[in-house]
Amino acid sequence: MTYTVLSALLGYRGWFRTQRAYLHSSKIPRRNVNITVSSGSVRAKMEQSDNLKSLTPAELRLLIRSEDPRIRNTTGLANGYQQANVIILPDKLADDFEEFCQKNPVPLPLLYRSKSGQSSCPPLAKCVDIRTDISEYNVYENGKLVKTISNLQSYSSDIRSQTEQNYWSSMVSFYLGCSFGFEGSLKEAGIPVRNVEQGTNVSMYKTSLFCVGAGVFRCPLVVTMRPIPSALLDAAVNVTHLNPLAHGAPVHIGDPAFLGIQDLSKPDYGECVDLQTGDVTVFWACGVTAIEAILSSKPSLAFSHSPGCMFLSDIQEPSINPPSESTNLTTSEFIPRCFLISHNPLLYSLASQRAVNKIRKMEKIIGEDPGQRGIKALFVEDELLLSCLALSHASSVAITTGFPTHYMYSPPDETDGPPGAIAMASMLLSLGKKVTIITDRRAVNLNRDIINECVKKGILKTTVPLVTFEDCGADSALQFLCHNGDPKYPRFDHLVAIERSGRAADGNYYNMRGINIKHLVDPIDDLFIAAKNIPGIMTTGIGDGGNELGMGKLKDKVKAFMTNGKLIACDVPADYAITAADLTAPFKRKAQRPASSNLFILYVELWCARLAPGATVN
């Protein structure tokens, strides 16, 4: 959960690499701050201040050191400066934890690792004592939280007990970026920060996603949730992506169930933050992930900040002092864009502007009409983009194909569907997704032979399950799509129909000449119809004439602009209807037919070639 697989494939991955590089750069933007504020007059001025938000990080640290009761948490304080999670571990675990941070740079952006027993952090701030400069600390013994205290002096070398003297001298402190660091920039951009408005700590949740392990450290990802008005999502993404030290762009936007979060009113850390009308739940990776790492690794002794009570650094936000152009974070083509891909369940996805431009260019190419069938009239911009983003979130995809237009021959199917299905299966398998192919009963042997030959020749890295669907009653489609017929547990999260004959309004199936071929087609359309009522299953239809499964989304255009459109138009819609060119016309005049007659398929095959082991996507 992090970032989506296919959006990374299509260009966002380059942005992520630059973000990782920036996280580990030594060129941390700083501003010189006069932190010599210990005089009695200055301290008295701070103590009398009613507006803590006007104080500098150095001034706030002094108040925290004196245990000022007004500072419950640090959200909304020190706007414009980075805040930090702090994890303090025995030095024997330090190397493993640093590796854990390096493998998971988004939730654990490492700002500084101290030496054993060091209580200062020179790159982050001056005159610091990490034993006193956080308002509340957690103490862990053998992986259990045993108490919360206001300072760690009792564990330091100042204590006379020889046993306790050794505690601090063998401890290493890790300072990790925090999302509180971008709240000031959100506010400056006109984006409401609900937890600050409501005077509460931010909401933090454990997810069902696991971090990459290192040594003894393995734990689930923790995220923060901030409600953002839907009209300001792009702005929120753009502001936060500029600050990788504070976790960067969101890892998820939409229904919390995608992250395994079942009840927003019960955060695992922090406090519940109320949504306002029009708000969308937006989730960022969170440094409290490190606390989960402590709990799972069970060190004999460890300390952390108490969630929401952060260390205040003197480092400016990168969005105020932007990173250099060499990091690509500010380059226009790497600016992330936010797209709504599903209403139920609610789901948004991100893609870099570079990826968006490439896919839109691709969409124009596949919309060319060398056969002059009039398919440009069916074109809807961004259907390909949205389908790609939706597929990037999928874990199990079912693909169906088969258009028996040559009903007098055996086999009767067109040749453009099966190669496209195999090409997409190869691509999806390479991305670690489960793939199933659904076919007609009459075509099982044909498609099994195709799959076996593709495995033999290395086109597919493994065999693909081949299944059929029969209408055996009212719940047949539901039973097929969901485990035990329960809509809460779908077998697939995306259905794709490529050059698959689609059911017309009268219940028949027609080729472009208006000939009824219903006797050769199984009712796979029922699966697409049922999927509309199953949250979590999205659908894509790909066609070149309007009579293909899924093109019912465009049926009014098909009826208006395509030959025989009123008769042949598919009546069954998909969430995304991709119009792709028919390249067969020039060959038909020469009694020839290409192996892949659909330009969309050719493009998919190109992507599959680029997905070969060791290939890179530019």
Backbone torsions as a table, in degrees:
resi	resn	phi	psi	omega
1	MET	NA	-84.9	-158.2
2	THR	13.2	-122.5	171.8
3	TYR	-98.9	152.9	-173.6
4	THR	-69.0	145.9	-172.8
5	VAL	-66.8	-48.0	-173.6
6	LEU	-75.6	-31.5	175.9
7	SER	-66.3	-33.0	173.4
8	ALA	-65.0	-43.4	178.4
9	LEU	-57.4	-38.5	-173.3
10	LEU	-91.6	12.6	172.4
11	GLY	135.8	-26.0	-178.8
12	TYR	-69.0	-21.7	179.6
13	ARG	-60.1	-37.3	178.6
14	GLY	-63.1	-39.6	176.5
15	TRP	-62.8	-40.8	-178.5
16	PHE	-64.1	-39.3	178.9
17	ARG	-62.6	-41.1	-179.6
18	THR	-68.9	-33.3	177.4
19	GLN	-64.7	-42.9	178.3
20	ARG	-61.5	-42.6	-179.7
21	ALA	-62.6	-39.3	-179.7
22	TYR	-66.1	-37.2	-179.8
23	LEU	-59.2	-34.6	-175.6
24	HIS	-101.7	14.8	176.1
25	SER	-80.6	146.3	177.7
26	SER	-82.8	-7.2	-176.3
27	LYS	-89.4	70.6	179.5
28	ILE	-82.4	123.3	-178.1
29	PRO	-63.0	132.5	-178.6
30	ARG	-135.2	161.3	171.4
31	ARG	-128.2	135.3	178.3
32	ASN	-67.2	124.6	-177.1
33	VAL	-124.4	131.2	175.9
34	ASN	-78.3	107.7	-176.2
35	ILE	-106.9	14.2	176.6
36	THR	-83.7	84.2	-173.4
37	VAL	-127.1	29.7	-173.7
38	SER	-90.2	-2.2	180.0
39	SER	-65.3	153.8	-176.4
40	GLY	-60.3	-38.4	-177.5
41	SER	-67.3	-41.5	179.4
42	VAL	-67.6	-42.8	179.2
43	ARG	-61.5	-42.0	178.8
44	ALA	-62.4	-39.3	178.3
45	LYS	-61.4	-42.7	179.7
46	MET	-65.4	-42.3	-177.3
47	GLU	-66.4	-27.4	179.7
48	GLN	-86.7	-9.1	-176.3
49	SER	-69.7	129.5	176.0
50	ASP	-88.7	-12.3	-176.6
51	ASN	-114.2	88.1	-179.8
52	LEU	-62.0	-26.5	-176.4
53	LYS	-69.0	-15.3	-179.9
54	SER	-88.1	-7.2	-175.8
55	LEU	-85.2	152.2	177.3
56	THR	-77.1	163.4	176.2
57	PRO	-55.7	-40.6	-179.3
58	ALA	-63.2	-41.4	178.5
59	GLU	-66.3	-40.4	178.8
60	LEU	-66.2	-37.5	178.8
61	ARG	-62.2	-36.9	178.0
62	LEU	-65.9	-39.4	176.6
63	LEU	-64.8	-41.3	178.3
64	ILE	-63.1	-41.4	-179.9
65	ARG	-61.3	-33.4	178.5
66	SER	-88.3	7.2	176.1
67	GLU	60.4	46.2	176.5
68	ASP	-61.1	122.8	-174.9
69	PRO	-70.0	-12.1	-178.8
70	ARG	-73.1	-19.5	-176.1
71	ILE	-96.4	92.2	177.8
72	ARG	-81.1	-43.9	174.3
73	ASN	-147.4	174.9	-173.0
74	THR	-107.4	9.1	176.5
75	THR	-64.8	133.5	-179.7
76	GLY	84.3	-4.6	179.1
77	LEU	-97.1	157.9	176.0
78	ALA	50.9	47.8	179.1
79	ASN	-58.4	137.3	-178.8
80	GLY	94.9	-1.8	-179.2
81	TYR	-125.7	150.4	177.4
82	GLN	-71.5	140.7	169.0
83	GLN	-110.3	162.0	-172.9
84	ALA	-137.6	138.4	163.5
85	ASN	-73.5	147.3	178.6
86	VAL	-128.6	126.6	177.7
87	ILE	-123.3	129.6	-177.7
88	ILE	-122.7	118.5	-171.6
89	LEU	-128.2	158.6	171.7
90	PRO	-59.5	143.0	-174.4
91	ASP	-61.3	-23.4	179.2
92	LYS	-68.7	-17.3	178.1
93	LEU	-101.1	-3.7	-170.3
94	ALA	-63.8	-43.6	-177.9
95	ASP	-65.1	-41.8	177.4
96	ASP	-61.1	-42.2	-177.8
97	PHE	-69.2	-37.4	176.4
98	GLU	-62.1	-41.4	176.8
99	GLU	-63.4	-38.9	177.6
100	PHE	-59.9	-42.6	177.6
101	CYS	-64.4	-42.6	-178.7
102	GLN	-64.8	-33.2	179.1
103	LYS	-80.0	-16.9	-179.0
104	ASN	-131.9	64.2	-171.1
105	PRO	-70.7	-19.6	-178.7
106	VAL	-75.4	-51.9	175.5
107	PRO	-74.2	-23.7	-172.8
108	LEU	-127.6	63.2	178.4
109	PRO	-70.8	109.3	-172.8
110	LEU	-78.9	116.3	178.4
111	LEU	-90.0	-38.7	-177.3
112	TYR	-164.5	140.5	171.3
113	ARG	-115.8	125.9	-177.9
114	SER	-82.7	169.7	169.2
115	LYS	-80.9	163.8	178.0
116	SER	-58.9	129.2	177.8
117	GLY	77.6	0.0	-178.1
118	GLN	-79.0	129.3	179.6
119	SER	-103.4	-3.1	179.2
120	SER	-105.9	169.2	177.8
121	CYS	-144.7	75.6	-171.4
122	PRO	-51.5	-38.3	-179.0
123	PRO	-68.9	-18.4	-173.1
124	LEU	-102.2	-35.4	-177.8
125	ALA	-168.6	158.4	177.7
126	LYS	-99.8	162.1	175.4
127	CYS	51.3	49.8	-177.7
128	VAL	-108.7	141.9	167.3
129	ASP	-129.6	103.2	-172.7
130	ILE	-65.7	-12.9	178.2
131	ARG	-76.2	-16.0	-175.8
132	THR	-129.9	-10.9	-167.6
133	ASP	-97.3	18.3	170.0
134	ILE	-120.8	140.7	-172.6
135	SER	-71.8	-23.6	-179.8
136	GLU	-155.2	134.3	-178.1
137	TYR	-118.2	148.7	169.6
138	ASN	-101.9	140.8	176.9
139	VAL	-115.8	129.2	-177.8
140	TYR	-119.8	138.1	173.7
141	GLU	-129.4	122.3	180.0
142	ASN	53.8	40.1	175.3
143	GLY	80.6	12.6	179.0
144	LYS	-123.3	139.1	175.1
145	LEU	-73.1	118.2	-176.0
146	VAL	-105.0	-26.2	177.9
147	LYS	-168.5	164.1	174.8
148	THR	-121.2	129.5	-175.2
149	ILE	-134.0	164.9	-175.8
150	SER	-90.1	-13.2	175.2
151	ASN	-159.9	168.4	-177.2
152	LEU	-110.4	20.7	-176.8
153	GLN	-60.8	-32.4	-178.3
154	SER	-68.0	-13.9	178.6
155	TYR	-104.1	6.0	-174.5
156	SER	-94.6	176.5	-178.4
157	SER	-73.8	-4.8	178.3
158	ASP	-74.3	-18.0	-179.3
159	ILE	-76.4	144.2	-175.8
160	ARG	-73.0	-30.5	-177.5
161	SER	-59.9	124.7	-178.8
162	GLN	-62.7	-35.0	179.7
163	THR	-62.7	-46.4	-177.8
164	GLU	-74.4	-22.7	176.4
165	GLN	-59.2	-35.9	-175.2
166	ASN	-74.7	-18.6	-178.3
167	TYR	-57.4	-60.0	-172.3
168	TRP	-70.5	-35.4	-176.5
169	SER	-63.7	-20.8	-179.7
170	SER	-106.0	12.4	-177.2
171	MET	-103.3	143.2	178.2
172	VAL	-117.5	132.7	-179.0
173	SER	-100.5	135.0	175.8
174	PHE	-115.9	131.3	179.0
175	TYR	-110.1	120.8	-174.2
176	LEU	-121.1	141.0	-179.0
177	GLY	-57.8	154.2	-176.1
178	CYS	-134.5	145.6	-178.2
179	SER	-69.0	-16.0	173.5
180	PHE	-58.5	-22.6	-178.5
181	GLY	-66.7	-18.9	178.9
182	PHE	-106.5	0.8	-177.3
183	GLU	-63.5	-35.6	178.0
184	GLY	-63.6	-39.8	179.2
185	SER	-68.9	-36.3	175.1
186	LEU	-59.5	-45.9	-179.0
187	LYS	-63.0	-42.8	179.5
188	GLU	-63.7	-28.5	179.3
189	ALA	-84.2	4.6	179.0
190	GLY	81.5	17.8	-179.3
191	ILE	-99.6	121.1	-178.1
192	PRO	-66.2	140.5	175.1
193	VAL	-109.3	96.8	-168.2
194	ARG	-61.0	-38.6	-178.6
195	ASN	-64.9	-35.1	176.7
196	VAL	-70.7	-43.4	177.8
197	GLU	-57.7	-40.0	-175.6
198	GLN	-88.6	-1.7	178.1
199	GLY	66.1	33.7	-178.3
200	THR	-121.9	165.2	169.7
201	ASN	-69.3	161.2	177.6
202	VAL	-74.0	155.1	176.6
203	SER	-84.1	134.6	179.4
204	MET	-129.5	138.0	-174.1
205	TYR	-134.5	140.1	167.5
206	LYS	-75.0	143.0	-179.6
207	THR	-112.8	175.1	176.2
208	SER	-89.3	3.8	178.8
209	LEU	-93.5	138.5	-178.1
210	PHE	-108.4	143.1	176.2
211	CYS	-73.4	164.2	173.8
212	VAL	-73.3	126.1	-175.5
213	GLY	-75.6	157.7	175.0
214	ALA	-153.2	122.2	-178.8
215	GLY	58.3	-127.5	-178.9
216	VAL	-86.2	-1.3	-172.1
217	PHE	-97.6	114.9	175.3
218	ARG	-147.8	127.6	-175.8
219	CYS	-164.3	163.6	175.9
220	PRO	-73.7	155.2	174.2
221	LEU	-71.5	137.3	171.8
222	VAL	-107.0	140.9	-179.2
223	VAL	-127.4	153.1	167.4
224	THR	-97.5	152.7	176.8
225	MET	-121.6	130.1	173.7
226	ARG	-128.4	125.1	176.2
227	PRO	-71.3	129.6	-179.8
228	ILE	-127.2	133.1	175.1
229	PRO	-57.2	138.6	-174.7
230	SER	-58.0	-33.8	-178.9
231	ALA	-70.6	-13.0	-176.4
232	LEU	-112.0	13.2	-177.5
233	LEU	-63.2	-46.1	179.3
234	ASP	-58.4	-42.5	-179.5
235	ALA	-64.3	-42.1	180.0
236	ALA	-64.4	-40.5	178.5
237	VAL	-64.5	-44.8	-177.9
238	ASN	-64.6	-40.5	179.9
239	VAL	-65.3	-47.2	-172.9
240	THR	-77.6	-27.7	-179.6
241	HIS	-66.6	-20.8	178.1
242	LEU	-75.3	-8.2	-175.2
243	ASN	-122.4	73.5	179.7
244	PRO	-64.9	-21.7	176.2
245	LEU	-67.1	-17.7	178.4
246	ALA	-114.6	33.4	174.8
247	HIS	85.1	-7.7	174.2
248	GLY	70.8	-148.3	-176.2
249	ALA	-70.1	162.9	179.6
250	PRO	-61.4	153.0	174.4
251	VAL	-94.1	-16.3	179.1
252	HIS	-160.6	141.9	176.1
253	ILE	-133.5	118.0	178.2
254	GLY	131.6	-148.3	-174.9
255	ASP	-57.3	122.9	-179.6
256	PRO	-65.4	-18.3	-178.9
257	ALA	-61.9	-26.4	177.2
258	PHE	-60.4	-26.1	179.5
259	LEU	-97.5	4.6	-177.8
260	GLY	81.4	14.5	178.7
261	ILE	-92.6	117.5	-173.3
262	GLN	-96.6	-26.1	-174.4
263	ASP	-143.6	106.5	-179.1
264	LEU	-65.9	-22.2	-177.9
265	SER	-76.3	-4.9	-178.2
266	LYS	-125.9	72.0	178.7
267	PRO	-66.2	149.2	177.6
268	ASP	-75.7	-27.5	176.9
269	TYR	-140.3	157.7	177.8
270	GLY	76.5	-152.7	-176.5
271	GLU	-129.1	161.0	178.4
272	CYS	-72.8	132.8	177.4
273	VAL	-112.3	128.7	-175.9
274	ASP	-81.4	140.0	174.3
275	LEU	-85.6	146.4	173.1
276	GLN	-102.2	164.7	180.0
277	THR	-56.1	129.5	180.0
278	GLY	90.1	-3.5	179.8
279	ASP	-78.3	150.4	174.4
280	VAL	-120.4	140.5	177.8
281	THR	-76.0	124.1	-179.0
282	VAL	-121.5	132.8	-172.8
283	PHE	-119.1	131.1	174.7
284	TRP	-114.4	147.6	172.3
285	ALA	-58.3	150.7	-171.8
286	CYS	-132.8	141.3	179.1
287	GLY	-68.8	-13.2	175.1
288	VAL	-64.7	-12.3	169.6
289	THR	-50.8	-35.0	-179.6
290	ALA	-65.1	-31.6	176.3
291	ILE	-66.8	-40.2	175.2
292	GLU	-61.7	-33.9	177.3
293	ALA	-64.8	-38.0	176.0
294	ILE	-63.6	-46.2	-177.2
295	LEU	-62.1	-36.9	-176.7
296	SER	-81.1	-29.7	-176.8
297	SER	-87.4	-18.2	173.2
298	LYS	55.9	53.3	174.3
299	PRO	-67.2	153.2	-178.0
300	SER	-60.8	-34.5	177.4
301	LEU	-149.2	136.8	176.6
302	ALA	-156.7	158.2	177.7
303	PHE	-131.4	157.4	171.8
304	SER	-151.8	165.2	166.4
305	HIS	-63.9	155.5	170.1
306	SER	-80.4	131.6	-174.3
307	PRO	-49.3	126.3	-178.0
308	GLY	97.6	-16.9	178.8
309	CYS	-105.7	86.1	-168.5
310	MET	-94.1	166.4	170.0
311	PHE	-83.9	132.5	-178.4
312	LEU	-96.9	117.2	-178.5
313	SER	-97.2	171.8	175.7
314	ASP	-97.9	13.6	-180.0
315	ILE	-84.8	131.6	176.6
316	GLN	-75.0	153.0	172.7
317	GLU	-62.4	137.2	174.5
318	PRO	-61.5	-26.8	179.2
319	SER	-71.4	-19.1	173.1
320	ILE	-88.2	-39.1	175.8
321	ASN	-120.1	81.7	-166.3
322	PRO	-57.8	149.0	174.9
323	PRO	-63.0	160.5	-177.1
324	SER	-66.3	159.1	-179.9
325	GLU	-60.3	-25.9	-177.5
326	SER	-63.1	-20.5	179.7
327	THR	-81.4	-13.0	179.7
328	ASN	71.9	-3.3	-178.4
329	LEU	-64.0	-32.4	-177.5
330	THR	-98.2	-2.8	178.2
331	THR	-69.6	133.7	-171.6
332	SER	-57.6	-35.9	-176.2
333	GLU	-72.1	-15.6	178.6
334	PHE	-100.7	1.9	176.0
335	ILE	-66.1	126.6	-178.7
336	PRO	-75.2	145.1	175.3
337	ARG	-115.1	147.4	-176.8
338	CYS	-110.6	130.5	-177.5
339	PHE	-130.2	135.3	173.3
340	LEU	-79.0	121.3	-179.3
341	ILE	-114.8	-11.6	178.6
342	SER	-156.6	136.1	175.2
343	HIS	-88.6	-35.1	-177.1
344	ASN	-140.2	102.8	-1.2
345	PRO	-74.8	156.5	-177.9
346	LEU	-67.0	127.2	-178.9
347	LEU	-151.8	126.6	172.0
348	TYR	-111.4	157.7	177.8
349	SER	-139.2	157.9	-178.0
350	LEU	-110.7	146.8	171.1
351	ALA	-148.6	144.3	177.3
352	SER	-68.3	155.7	177.1
353	GLN	-59.1	-33.7	177.4
354	ARG	-61.9	-45.4	179.3
355	ALA	-64.9	-41.8	179.2
356	VAL	-59.8	-44.7	179.9
357	ASN	-61.8	-42.0	-179.5
358	LYS	-64.3	-43.9	-177.3
359	ILE	-69.3	-37.9	177.6
360	ARG	-65.5	-36.1	175.2
361	LYS	-65.2	-42.9	177.0
362	MET	-60.3	-40.8	-178.5
363	GLU	-62.4	-36.5	177.3
364	LYS	-68.2	-37.2	-179.7
365	ILE	-64.6	-47.1	-177.3
366	ILE	-73.6	-11.9	177.6
367	GLY	-89.4	-1.3	175.9
368	GLU	-64.8	152.2	-170.0
369	ASP	-128.7	71.6	-178.8
370	PRO	-64.5	-25.3	178.6
371	GLY	-83.8	-4.9	178.5
372	GLN	53.1	49.4	178.3
373	ARG	-90.9	-7.4	179.0
374	GLY	88.0	20.8	-174.3
375	ILE	-73.4	-14.7	178.3
376	LYS	-60.9	-25.5	178.7
377	ALA	-68.8	-17.9	-178.4
378	LEU	-92.7	-7.2	-172.2
379	PHE	-65.9	133.8	172.6
380	VAL	-128.2	120.2	-175.4
381	GLU	-62.4	142.0	172.9
382	ASP	75.8	6.9	174.0
383	GLU	-63.5	-40.2	177.5
384	LEU	-65.8	-43.5	179.6
385	LEU	-59.9	-48.8	-177.5
386	LEU	-66.1	-37.6	177.3
387	SER	-64.4	-43.2	178.0
388	CYS	-60.2	-44.1	180.0
389	LEU	-65.6	-40.8	178.0
390	ALA	-63.2	-42.3	178.3
391	LEU	-64.5	-30.2	179.8
392	SER	-65.3	-26.3	178.7
393	HIS	-87.8	-12.8	-175.2
394	ALA	-75.5	150.9	173.5
395	SER	-114.4	-23.9	-179.6
396	SER	-138.2	118.9	-173.6
397	VAL	-120.5	132.9	173.5
398	ALA	-107.3	129.8	-178.5
399	ILE	-116.3	134.6	176.2
400	THR	-128.2	146.4	179.7
401	THR	-151.6	172.9	178.5
402	GLY	123.9	112.2	177.4
403	PHE	-133.9	97.3	-174.9
404	PRO	-79.7	59.5	-177.2
405	THR	-69.4	-29.0	179.2
406	HIS	-89.4	66.4	-168.7
407	TYR	-65.6	-14.0	-179.0
408	MET	-93.3	-1.3	-176.7
409	TYR	-117.4	166.9	176.2
410	SER	-131.1	120.0	-3.9
411	PRO	-74.8	154.8	-175.1
412	PRO	-88.9	-3.0	-169.8
413	ASP	-77.5	148.5	168.4
414	GLU	-65.0	158.3	-175.6
415	THR	-95.7	-2.7	-177.5
416	ASP	-84.3	-26.9	-177.7
417	GLY	-68.0	-55.8	-176.9
418	PRO	-57.5	-44.2	177.4
419	PRO	-61.1	-36.9	178.1
420	GLY	-65.8	-41.2	178.4
421	ALA	-62.8	-42.6	179.4
422	ILE	-66.4	-41.0	179.8
423	ALA	-61.6	-44.8	178.9
424	MET	-67.4	-39.0	177.8
425	ALA	-59.5	-43.0	179.3
426	SER	-61.7	-44.6	179.7
427	MET	-62.6	-47.1	-176.5
428	LEU	-67.5	-38.0	176.7
429	LEU	-62.6	-38.9	-179.6
430	SER	-66.0	-21.6	177.7
431	LEU	-92.2	7.2	175.9
432	GLY	82.2	19.0	-179.6
433	LYS	-97.0	152.7	174.5
434	LYS	-80.6	140.2	-178.4
435	VAL	-131.9	135.2	174.4
436	THR	-128.7	140.4	175.9
437	ILE	-109.1	129.8	178.9
438	ILE	-106.8	130.1	-177.8
439	THR	-138.0	173.1	175.7
440	ASP	-75.2	151.9	179.9
441	ARG	-60.1	-36.2	-178.6
442	ARG	-68.2	-18.9	-173.5
443	ALA	-108.8	12.6	-176.6
444	VAL	-61.5	-50.3	-176.8
445	ASN	-62.8	-41.9	179.1
446	LEU	-59.5	-49.2	-177.2
447	ASN	-71.1	-31.4	176.3
448	ARG	-66.1	-40.6	177.5
449	ASP	-63.4	-40.2	178.9
450	ILE	-62.5	-46.2	-179.4
451	ILE	-62.4	-46.2	-179.1
452	ASN	-61.7	-40.6	179.7
453	GLU	-66.8	-37.0	178.9
454	CYS	-67.5	-36.4	175.9
455	VAL	-66.9	-43.1	-179.0
456	LYS	-60.3	-38.0	-177.0
457	LYS	-91.5	0.9	176.9
458	GLY	83.6	7.4	177.4
459	ILE	-69.3	-39.7	171.3
460	LEU	-108.0	135.5	-178.6
461	LYS	-77.8	-16.2	177.4
462	THR	-155.4	163.3	178.6
463	THR	-68.4	157.2	-177.9
464	VAL	-118.4	131.9	177.0
465	PRO	-56.4	134.3	179.3
466	LEU	-117.5	120.8	-174.9
467	VAL	-131.6	163.5	175.3
468	THR	-123.2	164.0	177.9
469	PHE	-129.2	133.5	176.5
470	GLU	-124.6	145.7	176.7
471	ASP	-85.6	101.4	-178.8
472	CYS	-110.4	13.0	-179.1
473	GLY	150.7	179.2	-172.9
474	ALA	-61.7	-32.2	-175.9
475	ASP	-101.3	14.6	-175.7
476	SER	-59.2	-45.9	-178.0
477	ALA	-65.6	-41.3	179.5
478	LEU	-63.8	-42.5	178.8
479	GLN	-64.6	-35.6	-179.7
480	PHE	-69.8	-41.6	-173.1
481	LEU	-82.5	-25.4	-172.5
482	CYS	-126.9	145.6	176.0
483	HIS	-62.8	123.4	-179.3
484	ASN	57.0	24.0	178.7
485	GLY	69.3	17.1	-177.5
486	ASP	-95.9	115.9	-178.3
487	PRO	-60.2	-17.0	178.3
488	LYS	-74.1	-15.3	-174.8
489	TYR	-130.5	70.1	-179.7
490	PRO	-70.2	145.7	175.9
491	ARG	-75.8	-30.4	-178.0
492	PHE	-125.0	152.2	172.3
493	ASP	-116.0	2.8	172.9
494	HIS	-155.0	133.4	173.1
495	LEU	-111.8	133.1	179.1
496	VAL	-124.0	127.6	173.5
497	ALA	-113.0	120.4	178.3
498	ILE	-120.2	117.9	-178.2
499	GLU	49.1	51.0	178.3
500	ARG	-111.2	128.3	-178.7
501	SER	-58.3	135.3	-175.3
502	GLY	-113.5	147.7	-176.9
503	ARG	-73.1	130.5	178.0
504	ALA	-83.2	175.1	-176.5
505	ALA	-62.7	-27.8	-179.5
506	ASP	-87.6	5.2	178.1
507	GLY	89.5	-3.6	179.3
508	ASN	-96.5	174.0	177.7
509	TYR	-124.0	127.8	-174.2
510	TYR	-123.6	144.5	167.7
511	ASN	-84.3	-179.4	-174.6
512	MET	-65.7	-20.9	178.7
513	ARG	-84.2	-1.8	178.3
514	GLY	85.4	16.0	179.3
515	ILE	-88.7	131.7	-178.3
516	ASN	-77.0	122.2	-179.2
517	ILE	-119.1	27.2	-175.1
518	LYS	-57.6	-32.4	-176.3
519	HIS	-66.8	-12.3	-179.0
520	LEU	-106.5	4.0	-171.2
521	VAL	-122.0	126.9	173.9
522	ASP	-82.6	156.5	-171.8
523	PRO	-79.5	52.9	179.4
524	ILE	-66.6	-19.5	174.9
525	ASP	-55.0	-33.0	-178.5
526	ASP	-58.7	-29.9	179.3
527	LEU	-67.6	-40.3	178.8
528	PHE	-68.6	-36.4	178.2
529	ILE	-66.2	-45.1	-179.9
530	ALA	-66.0	-35.1	-177.6
531	ALA	-62.4	-25.7	-179.9
532	LYS	-61.5	-25.5	-177.2
533	ASN	-105.3	12.1	179.2
534	ILE	-115.8	104.1	179.1
535	PRO	-57.3	133.1	177.6
536	GLY	103.8	-11.0	175.3
537	ILE	-107.4	120.1	176.0
538	MET	-108.6	158.7	-173.4
539	THR	-133.5	147.1	176.6
540	THR	-132.1	135.5	173.2
541	GLY	-119.8	136.1	-179.7
542	ILE	-123.8	126.9	-178.2
543	GLY	-156.0	171.0	-178.4
544	ASP	-130.0	12.5	-179.2
545	GLY	-147.1	-17.5	179.2
546	GLY	100.0	-7.5	177.8
547	ASN	-101.2	14.0	-179.0
548	GLU	-94.9	153.4	-179.9
549	LEU	-58.0	130.6	-178.8
550	GLY	99.2	-22.3	-177.6
551	MET	-77.5	2.4	173.7
552	GLY	-60.0	-20.4	175.2
553	LYS	-62.2	-24.9	-176.9
554	LEU	-112.2	19.4	-169.4
555	LYS	-60.9	-32.7	178.7
556	ASP	-64.5	-40.2	177.1
557	LYS	-68.1	-39.8	179.4
558	VAL	-61.1	-45.3	-179.1
559	LYS	-65.2	-32.8	-176.0
560	ALA	-82.5	-32.3	-168.4
561	PHE	-120.2	-17.0	-175.5
562	MET	-98.4	146.1	176.3
563	THR	-59.6	132.4	-177.1
564	ASN	61.6	18.5	-173.4
565	GLY	-56.0	-39.7	-177.7
566	LYS	-64.6	-26.8	179.5
567	LEU	-89.3	-47.5	-167.4
568	ILE	-88.1	-15.7	-172.0
569	ALA	-54.0	129.7	174.9
570	CYS	-66.2	139.1	-177.9
571	ASP	-101.1	-3.4	-175.1
572	VAL	-102.9	115.6	-176.2
573	PRO	-86.5	158.6	167.3
574	ALA	-115.6	163.3	176.9
575	ASP	-62.2	-36.6	-179.9
576	TYR	-129.2	126.3	-179.9
577	ALA	-116.2	110.2	-175.6
578	ILE	-101.0	119.8	177.4
579	THR	-90.9	124.2	-177.4
580	ALA	-128.1	150.4	-171.9
581	ALA	-71.1	149.2	171.6
582	ASP	-97.6	118.1	-179.1
583	LEU	-99.2	8.7	-173.0
584	THR	-78.7	-27.0	-172.0
585	ALA	-55.1	-47.5	-179.6
586	PRO	-62.0	-27.8	-177.7
587	PHE	-84.4	-31.2	-177.9
588	LYS	-60.0	-35.3	-178.5
589	ARG	-67.5	-20.2	179.6
590	LYS	-107.2	13.8	-179.8
591	ALA	58.3	32.8	177.5
592	GLN	-120.6	163.9	-179.5
593	ARG	-152.7	122.8	-178.5
594	PRO	-71.6	156.2	179.9
595	ALA	-61.1	-39.0	175.5
596	SER	-121.9	107.2	-172.7
597	SER	-93.8	-2.2	-177.1
598	ASN	-109.4	127.5	-175.1
599	LEU	-64.6	-29.9	175.5
600	PHE	-60.8	-41.1	179.5
601	ILE	-63.5	-43.2	179.5
602	LEU	-59.5	-38.6	179.9
603	TYR	-68.5	-42.0	177.5
604	VAL	-60.2	-41.0	179.4
605	GLU	-63.6	-36.0	176.6
606	LEU	-62.0	-43.6	178.9
607	TRP	-64.9	-37.2	178.8
608	CYS	-62.1	-40.5	178.9
609	ALA	-61.8	-36.7	-178.9
610	ARG	-77.2	-12.8	179.3
611	LEU	-92.4	5.2	178.7
612	ALA	-60.2	153.5	-179.3
613	PRO	-51.5	130.1	178.7
614	GLY	89.9	-9.3	-179.5
615	ALA	-74.8	154.2	175.8
616	THR	-123.3	150.6	-179.4
617	VAL	-109.0	123.3	-177.8
618	ASN	-97.9	NA	NA
